[in-house]
Amino acid sequence: MPAYALTIFLGAFLLFQVQPLIAKYILPWFGGGPGVWTTCMLFFQVLLLGGYAYAHFSSRWLKPRAQILAHFFLLIVALALLPITPAEVWKPRGTENPILQILMLLVASLGLPYFVLASTGPLLQKWSSLTCPASSPYRLYALSNAGSLLALVTFPFYFETHFTRRIQAILWEWGLVAYVVASALSALKLWKATREERAGPEICPPAASSINSQPTTLTSFLGLLLPACASAMLLGTTNKICQDVAVIPFLWILPLALYLLSFIICFDNPRWYLRFPFTLALIAALSGFCWALFKGTEISIYKQILVYSGALFICCMVCHGELYRLKPDPAYLTNFYLMIAAGGALGGFFVAVIAPLVFTDFYELHCALFLCGLLFVVVCALDSPPLSINQWRWLACLLLIAVFVALDRSLSSLATHYKPAAKSLMTTIRAGTWGLLLLFAGSWVARKQFKRFQHWRLLACVWLTLGLSVLTVALWKQSRSSRNEMVDASRNFYGVLKVFEYYKNDPKQHYFLLEHGRITHGLQFADPEQAAWPTTYYGEQSGLGLAVRALQTTPRRIGLVGLGTGTITAYGRAGDYLRIYEINPAVERLATSRFTYLTNCSATVEVALGDARLSLEKEAPQHFDLLALDAFSSDAIPVHLLTKEAFETYARHLNTNGIIAVHISNHFLDLEPVIVNLARHFHYQMAAIDYDESESEGDWWVYSSTWILLSRSDDIIHTPEITAATATVKTNMPKIPLWTDDFASLFQIMK
C-alpha cells in the first residue's frame, strides 16, 4: 500500500502543478483573459477522462502483467517527449479560433505526459484492490486529491514567487522521472503479487461488498450529472471571479482548491458528509449565491469572493458527498471513476464551449445552481441510502420554518412599497401567518399526530421542490434585472461586453456606456457636440490628456493598446495617425456600430486585430510619438504587456523623444513598483499622474485615473502641466524583481 500511495500522491501533485504552469506559458499569447484558463481546464478534464478510460478498459481487457507492460511503454514514450514548454510556432497569428488553437497547443506540448498521469489514480487503486482487497481503495482517491491540493496551494505561494517558468518546468520534468521510478515500485509489487497468487490463495481476504454492489442505470446517470454539476459550478465561479478581478493563478487556484478539498473530505470517510446538516447548508449557499448575484457591484469584490467561494464549497460538498454514497463495489471502481471524469469533462465542455455560443452573459453559473438544487431534490426523493424517520421529521420541520421565514421576509419587503395604512394591514397578515403556523403545530402535538405521521420524507421533498421553484424564479429575475437600459450584449472567448443607454429622453444627459465585467470601457454622449468630449479615464487633465498635449505640434503618430469605445481618438487631429491594437473583434464591432469616436475622428485611424504585443513584434517600426497601454481585461492589465521583453518591443516602435503612457488604475493590484522597475532598467524619466474625479466641477463623466508617463526626454516629462500634476512616487513600495516573460508574480503586488 505505501508504494501505491506514494505513486498516486506524486502523480496527482504533478498533474495539478503543471496546470497553472502551462497556463502561464500560453496566457500571454491569447490576451490574458479568463477564457484561456477555462479552455485549459477543458483540456485537463478531457485528458483526465481519457486517462480514466484507459485505466478502465486496460483493467477490463488486460491481465495485470500486460497492464504493467502497456503502462510502462506509455511512460517511456512520455519521458521521450519532454520538455513540455510550448514551442514558439504555436503563437497565434490573430485569425485562429483561440479555443481550438489552445487545445491543439496543449495536446502537442503536454498531451501524453498528462494522459499518463491522469490514469494514475484509478489504475493504481485497481492494482491496490488486486494485491490487498481488504483495504478500501477509495481512501487513496482522497490522498490523490490531497496531492492535487498541495500542488495548487504551493504554486502561487512558493513556486511562482521563487522560480522562473523555465526552472519550474525543469523541476516538473524531474518530478515526472521520480514518478516513473515510483510507478516501477508499484508495478513490481503487483508483478510479485500475481506470481504468488498463482502459487497459492489470495494474499488478503476480500473486503465486504459495498452497499451499491453493482451500479444501476439511475446511479450511473447520477454519477455522471453530480460531478458535471460540480465542474460547471467550479468553472462558472472561476469565470465570475476572474472576470471581475484578474486572471492570476491565485484566483484560478482558490475555487479549484475548494473543489478538490470537497473531494478529499467526502472520499476520506462517509462520516464527513451528512445529508441532514448539509441540506441546511445548501439552502444557505444557494441563497448566498443569489444575493451576491443580485447585489453585483454594490458589495465589495472581497465579499463577493468570500460568498462565491463559500457557496461553491458547499455545493461541491453536496455533489461529491452524494456521489460518494453511490460508490459501487471495488470490482466496478474504474467504471465509477470513468463516470466521474466524464461528468467533469461534460461540465467543462458546457462552460468553455457551449456557454459562450449560447449565452450573452455568465449564465452557466445560473444553470449550475439550478442543476445543483434539482439533483439534490432527486437524491432526497430516492433516499438511498436512507435517512432515519427522525432525521426526515426534523428536516421537514426546519424546512417548514424556513418557508415561513422566507414568506415573512417577502411580506416585509412588499410593505415598504405601500402607504402606512397598507403597511399596518401587511403587519397584521404577517402576524396572522405566524399565528396559524403556531396553532397548527400546537394542534398536531396535542393530538399526537407529530409522532404518528409517517410521510416526513415526502413533506421534506415538497418543501425542497418549493424552494427549487423559488430559486428558479430568482435566477431568472436576476438574469433579466439589468436589461432595462441594456441595448447590446455579446459574449465570446474574451468575455462579456454590454452596452447601456441612459437618459434617452434628456438630450444633454443622453449617453451610451460600454462595460466589460464590472469595469466601464468607455462612455459617449449622444449629442453631436458632447460626443467629441474625451470621457472616463481619458479626460483632458488625465495622464493621457497631458501626454497628448505635451507632444510636438506637427502631425503625430499615436499607438493605443486596447480599443474600448475609441475615446482616445477624440484627441486626433487632421494629419495625425492613430493605430489601435485590439484582441477582441466584438469590441471593434461595438466601437464602430454603437459609438462614433472612430467614425468622427479627423485623423487617420487603423485598428489592428490580435494581441497587441504579438502584432508589434511582427510589425516594422511604427515611430510612435505616444504609445498608450490600456489593455484592460475587466480590472487587470495583462501581465505580458508589462515585462522587460514587452518594453524592448515598445522601444523599437517609439521615436527618440516618444512617450509610453501606462494606465495602472486598479482596485486590487499595485502596478506602480512594476513600472518603476521598468523605468530604471530602460533609463526612462517617469511621471505618475493621479487624477481625482472629485476635483472636477460637475464633470461626472470624467473618472479618477492613474497614469504613469515614461520618456527619455526631460523636456517632455518636465513640461509645466505634467510637473504640476505629477504625484510623488511611493517610497514604501514592495521590493519585487524586474518582470520578465519568464518571471512575473501578481501575487506579490496584490493590495
N, C-alpha and C positions, 0 to 999 in steps of 0.2 A: 504493500500500500504506500509506503513513503516514496518509492520511485515514481509511482503514478502521480502522487500528489505534487511532487516537485516538478514533473514534466508539465502537468496541467497548469500549475501556477505560473511557471515560466512562459509557457505558450500564451496564456491569457495576458500576461504582462506585456509581452512583445506585440501581441495583437492590438492592444489598445494604446501602447506607446507610439506606434507608428502612425496612428490615425491623425493626431494633431501635427505630427512631424511632416508627413507628406502633404497635409493641407497647407502648412506654412510655405512649402515649396511652390505650390501652384496658385495660392491665393493671389499673389501679385499679378499673375498672368491673366486673371479673369475679373479684374476690377475690385477685388477685396470685399465683395458683397456676401450676405448670408447664404445666397443660393449656392456658393461654392461649397460651403460646409454641408449643406443639405444634400447636394449631389454626391459628395464624398461619402456621407452616411449611407446613401442609397447603394453605392458601390460596396461598402463594407458589409451591409446587410445581405446583399445578393451573393457576395462571396462567402459569407457565413452560411447562407442557405446551401450553396454549392458544397462547402466543406462538410456540413451536416449530412447532405445527401450522399456524399462519398463515404462517410463513416457508416451510414445506414445500409447502403447497398453492398459495400465491401464486407460488412459483418454478416449479411444475409447470404451472399453468394460465394464468399471465400472462406476457407478454413483459416484458423488463427495464423499458422505459419505462412500461408500465402498472403494474408493481410500484412504481415510484417515485411515480407519481401517487396510487396507493392508500395507500402508506405515509405520504405527506405529508398526506393527508386525515386519517388517524388521528392524526398528530402534532398537527395544528392543533386537532382536537377535544379531545385530551388536555390541551393548554395551556388551552383554554377551560374545562375542568372544574376547574382549580385554584381554591382551595387544597385540600390533601389532608387537612387536620386534620378529624377526625370531629366531626360535629355532636352537640350535647347530646341531641338527640332519640333518639339511638341508645343512650343509657344504659339498662341493663336495669331491669326493674321487679320482678324476683325470681321470675317464673314461667316465663320463656322458657327454651328449650333453649339453653344457653350456646354450644355449638358452632355451631348454626345462626345464632344472633344475631351471633356474631363474624364468620362468613363473610359474612353479608348486610351488616354494617357495613363490612367491608373492600372488598367489591365497590362499595358506594356511594361510599366515600371515595377509593379508590385504584385501582379496577379497571382502567380504560382506560389511565392512565399506566403502570401496572405491566405491563399486557399488551403495550403497545408496546415498552417497554424490554426485556421478556423475549424479544421476537423479534429483538433486535439481533444477537446472536452468530451464529446460523445464517444469517440473512438477509444480513448484510454479508459473511460468509465466502463465501456463494454469489456475491455480487456480485464479491468479490475473485477467485474462481476464474474468473469470466467475463472480467474485464479482464486477468488475468495468470495463465493456467493453469499456468505453470512453477513458481510458488511454492505450496508446500503450505499450504492454508488451516487445517490442523489446529493449527498453532502459534498462530494467532490465538485458538483456544479456550483455550490455556494463558494467553495475555495477558488474555483475558476473566476467567478465574478469578483472575488476579493482581490485577486491578482490584477484584474482589469481596472478595478477602482484605484488600486495603488499606483498603477501606471498613469491614470488620468490625473490624480492629485499631485504626483511628483513632477509632471511635465511643466506646468506653468510656474510652480513654486521653486523648482530646483533645476531641472534640465534646461529649460528655456532661458533662465537667468544666468546660468553658469557655462553653457557650452554653445558654440556656433552650430548652425544647422548641419554642417558637414561633420563635425565631431559627433553630434547626436546620431547621424546616420551610420557612422563607423561603429559607435558603441552598439547600436541596434544590430548591425550585421554580425558583430562578435557575439551578441546575445543569441542570435539565430544559430551560431555554431554551438554554443553551450546547450541550446535546446535540442539540437541533433544528438549531442552526447547523452543528455538525459533521456531522450527517446530510445536510444540504444540500450540503456539500462532497463527501461520498462519492457522493451521488446525481448530482452534476454530473460527477464522474469517470466514472461508469457511463454517463451520458447521452452524453458525448462518445465514449466507447469504442464504444458501439453505432453511432454515426454513422460513425466511422472504419472499423468492421468492414464496414459496407455498401459502403464505397468501396474496400476492399482486403482483403488477407489478415488473419488473426488478429494481434493485437498481440504476443502472446508465444507461443512454441511450447508445445504441450501437454506436461504432465508425464507421467512414466511411470506406468502403471497400478499401482494398489495390489495387494498380494498377494490380498486378498479383493475382486476387482474388482466382483463383484455379490453382495449378501448372500443367503444361503440361509435357509430356514425355521429351521434349527437355530441359525445365527448370529444371526438376528433374535430368536429366543427367548432366547438367552443375552444379547443386547444389551438385553433388557428386564429379565431377572432379576438380572443383575450390578449395575446401578445401583439396582434395587429393594432389593437386599440392603444395599448401602452406605447408602442412605437410611434403611432401617429400623435399621441399626446406629447411624447418626448420631442419630436421634430417640430411640431406646431408651436410648442412653448419656446424652443430654441430660436425659431424664426422670429417670434414675437419679441423676445428679449434682445436678440442681436440686431434686429431692425431698429430698435429704439436706443441702443447704447453704442456698441461697437462690436465688430467681428473679431474678437480676440479669444485665444484659447481658454482663458479663464471662464468666459461666458458660454463657450461651447461645452466646457467640461462640467460646469455646475449641474445643468439638467441631466447630462449623461451619467454623472456620478450618482445622482439621486436615483436614476433609473436602475443602475447596477446595484446600488445599495438595497433597493427593494427586492431584487433577485436574491442577493446574499441572505437577507433576513428570512425571506419566505422559504427558500430551499434549504436553509440550515436545519430548521426544526419546525414542525407544524404548530408548535405552541406559540410562535411569534405572531401568527396571523389568526385572529379570532373574528368571526364574521359579526358578532353582536356589537362590539365597540367600533369596528371599522365601518359598520353601517352608518353610525352617527358621524364618524369622521368624514366619510364620503359625502354626506349631505352638507357638512360644513365646507368641505373642499370645493364642491361644485358651486355652492353659494358664493364662496370667496372668489372663485374664478369669474362668475357673472358680475359680481360687484366691481372687480378690478376692470373688467371689460367695459362696463357702463361708465365708470369714472374716467378711464383713459388718462389724459394728461392732467386731470385735476389732482391726482395723487402723485407723489414723487416716484421717480423710477426705482428708488431703493425699496419703497413699499411694494411697488409692482413686482419687482424681482422676488421679494420675500413671499408675497401671496402666490405668485405663479409657481415658484419653486416648491413651496409647502403643499399646494394643491396637487402639483404634478406627482410628488412623492406619495401622497395618499392614494391618488388614482392608480399609480403603478403598483402600490402595495395591494390594492384590491384586485387588480387584474392578475398579478403574479401569485397572490395568495390563493385565489380561486383556481388558477392554473395548476398550482402545486396539489390542490385537492383532487385534481383529475389525473394525477400521475399513475401510470399503469405498472404492472409487474416489470421488473428489470429486463425480462425477456423482450419487452417491447420498448426498451429505453431509447434506442436510436430513432425509432419511428416517432416517439414523443418529442425528442429534440428537433427532429426534422420539421414537425408541425410548428414548433416554437420559432425556428428560423424562418420558415415560410411566412408565418404571421408577421414577424419583424420586417421582412422584405416587402410584404404586402403593404404594411403601414408606411414604410419608407417610400415605396413607389407612388402611393396615393399623395403624399405630401410633396415629393420632389418633382413628379412628372404630371400627375393628373390635376392637382390643385391649381398650379399656375395657368393651366389651359382652361379650366372651368370657372374659377373664381376670380373676382376683381379685388379681393382683399384676403386676409389670412383666415378664411372661414373654415379651413381644415381643423382649426382648433375647436370651433363650434361643433363640427361633425364628430370629432373625437370625444368631446364632453358628452354629447347626446348618446353616442355608442357606449361609453363607459356606464352611464346610467341605465341604458337598456339592457346591457349584458348582466349587470348586477341584479336587475329585476328578474331576468331569466334564471340565473343560478339560484336565486332565492325561491323562485317558484318550483324549480326542480328539487331543491333541498337535498342535495347529495354532496357529501354525507350530511345527514340530518342534524338540525339543532333540536334541543330538548323542548318540550311543550312550554316549560317555564321560561326559556330564553325567548321563544316566539311571543309569549304573553307580554313580557316586559318590553320587548321591541315594539310590538303593536301599540302598547300604551304610550311609550315615549314618542313614537311617530304621530300618534293622535294629538299629543300635546304640541308637537312641532307644527302640525297642520293648523291648530287653533292659534298658535303664536303668529304664524305667517298671515293668517286671516286677520288677526288683530292689528298687525302692522300695516296691512293693506288698508283697513278701515281708517286707521290713524292717518295714513298718508292722504287718503281721499278727503279727510276732514279739513286739511289745510287749504283746500281749494273752494271751500264753501263759506257762507256768511255765518256769523255767530249762532243764529238760531239753528241752522243746519248742523253746525258743529256739535251743539248740545244734543240733537237727535242722534248723531253718529255716536256720541259717547254713550247714550242710552242703549243703542244697538250693541255696542261692544260689551257693555256690562251684561246685557241680556244673553249674549252669546256665551260668555264665561259662566253665567248662572245656569244656563241649560246644560253645559258640559258637567258642571259640578252636580247638578240634580240627577242627571243620567248616571254618572259614575256612582253616586251615593245609592241610587236605586238598585243598581247591579250588585253592589256589595251587600246591601241589606237583604236582597233576595237570593244571595249566594250563587248568582249567575256567573260571577267573576271566576270561580274555580271550576264550575261545570262546563263552561263554554270551551269547545274543542277546536274551533276554527281560527285560532290565532294566526297561523301562518297565512291563511287566506286573507285575513284582515290586514296583516302587515304588508302583504303584496299589493293590496288595494291602495293603501296609503303610499307605498313606493311608486305605484303606477301614477297616482295623482301627482306626486312630486315630480315624476318624469315629465308629465304633461306641462306642469308649471315651468320646468327647466326649458322645455322646447319652446314655449311661448316667449320666455325671457330671452333666449338666444336669438330667436327670430326678430324680436323687437330691437335688440341691441344691434343686430346686423343692418337694420333699417334706420337706426337712430340718426345717422349723420347725412342722410340723403336729401334733406330739405334744401340745403344750399349747394349740394354737390352737383356739378354739371358734367363731370367726366371722371371715370375711374378706370384704371388699367393695371394689369399685373403681368410681369414676365420674370425671367430669371433674376433680374436685378432688383426686384422688389415691387412695391405698390405705389402708384402715383395717383393723386387725386387733385382735381381742380374744383375750387369752390367759388361761387358767385355771391357777393354780399351787396346789400343796399341797392337793389336793382331799380327801385323807384326814386332814388335820390341821385341825380346826375353828378353832383360834386363828391359824393361818397362812394359811388358805384365802382367796385373793383373786383378783380379776379385774383385768386391765390392758388399757388401750386404747393402741394405737400408731398413729402416722401417720408413715410413713417410718421414720427412726431414733429418733424422739422419742416419749416417753411423754406421752400426753394425759390421763392420769388413772388412778387406782388406787383400788379399793374392796374392803374386806374383805367376806366373805360373812356373817360373824357379825353378827346384828342390832345388837348394841351397838357393835361396832367399825365397822359400816357408816356410822355417823354421824360418824366422825372425818374432819376435813379432812386430806387427804394430799398427797403430791408437793410441788408448788410453792406450796401454799396453807395450809401449817401455821400454827398459832397465832402462832408467832414470825416468820413471814414478813412481808414488807412488806404484803401484802394482809390478813393476820390483824391486824396492828397498826392498819391503816387502818379496818377494820370496828369494832374496839374503841374507836377514837377518835371514832366518830360519836355523835350525841346518842342518848339512851335512848328517845326517842319512836319510834313506827313509822318505819322507814327505807325510803327508795327507793334501790335499788341497780341499776345497769346493768352488764352484762358483755358485752364484745365477744369472742366465742369460747366455745362451749359446752363442748367436751370431754366429760367424763363428768358435768358439772354439779356438780363438787366444791364450788364456791363457795356452793351452796345449803345446805351444812352450817351456814353462819352465819345462815341465815334463821330469824326468829322469827315467832310469830303476830302478825299485823298488818303485817308487812313486805311490801314489793312488790319483786320481782326481775324485771327484764326482760332477757332474754338474746338477743343477736343472733348468728345462726349462718348462714353461707352454704351449708353442705353439708348437705343433707337426710339423708344417711346418718349423720351424727354424731347428729342428733336421734333417728333410729331406734335407734341403739345405746344412747344415753343413757337412753332410756325402756324398752328391752327387756332389755338386759344389765346395767344398773346401776340403783340405786334412789335415788340422791340426789334426783332431781326428784320422784319419787312420794312420798317420805317427808318432804319439806320442809314445815314448818308454815306458811311464808309463801305468799303468792300468787305464782306463777311463770308467766311468759309467755315463749314462745320465738318470736322474730320471724325468719322465714327470709328470707335475702337478704343482700347485702353490708351490713355494719353502717353504714358511712358513708352510703351511698345511702338506707338506711332512716331514719337520723337526720335527713338533710337534708329528708325528706318529712314527718316527724312533727311534731306540735305539741310544745312544750317539755315534757320529762318530769320536770323538777325533781328530778334525781337528787342524793342526798347523796353517793353514791360512784359513779364510773364507772371500771371496771377494763378496761384494754386488754390482752387476752391472746390475740390472734388469730394463733396460730401457723400457719404453712404449713411443716410439718416443723420446721426450726430457724430460721425467719426471720419477723419481723413484716412484714406487707405495708407498703410504703413509704407508700401513700396514707393510712394511719392516723396518720402522724407528720408531716404537713405543716401549715403555718400555716392553710390553709383548713380542714383537718380539726379543728384545735383551736378555730377560730372556731365550728364547728358544735357541738363538745362544750360550749363555754361557754354556748351558748344553752339547753342541756338541763341545766345544772348549777345547783344552788342557790348562794346567795351564799357560803356557807362550805363548799361541797362540796369533795370530793377527787377528783382524777384519779390513778389508780394505773396505772403503765405497767410491764409485765413485760419487762425487757430482757435476761434471761439468754440468752446466745448465745455459741457457741464461736468464731464466725468474724467477727462484726460488733460493733464498739464503738458502741453506740447512745447512750451517755451524753452525748457532745457534742451530739447532735441534740436531746435533751431539755433540756439546759442552754440551748441557743439559744431553744427554745420558752418555757421558764420566764422567761427575760429579756424576751422580746418581749411576753409576756402578763402580766408582773409577778406571777408566781407565786412563793410560797415553795417551796423544794424540799428533800426529804429522800431520800437514797439509802440503801436498806436492803439490806445484804448478809447473807444467812443461810447459814451453813456447816453442812452436814449432819453434819460431824464433831463439832460442838458438842453434838449431841443424844445422849442416853444410851440407845442401843438402838432409837431411833425410826427404823429404816431406811426406813420408808415416807414420811418427810419428806425432800425433796430440797433441795439447795443452790439458792438463787434470788437474783436481784437485782431488786428493785422500786424504782421512783422514784415518790414521792408528791408531788403538786403541789396547792397550795391557796393561796388568798389570806388564809386565816385563820391568824394567828400562834398562836392558842390550840390549834389542831389540830396544826399541824406541830411545835410545841414542847411537846407533851404529854410527860411524863416517859418513857414507854415508847418513843415514837418518837425522842426526843432521845438516849436511851441506845443505841439501835440504829443511829442514823444514821452512815453512813460519810463520810469526808472526800471531797469531790469532787476528782477528779484535776486538778492544775493544768497538767499537761503534755499536755493533750488536743490533738488536731489542730485547727487553725483551719479550720472549714468554715462555709459560709454557711447562713443560715436556710433550712430546706427549705420549698419551696412546691410546689404542684401542677405548676408549670412548670419547677422546677429541684430535682432531688434526685439525688445520686450515691452509691450504696452503695460504689462502688469506693474512695471517699475514706475510708471508715471500716472497711475490711477490716483485721482484726488481723494 
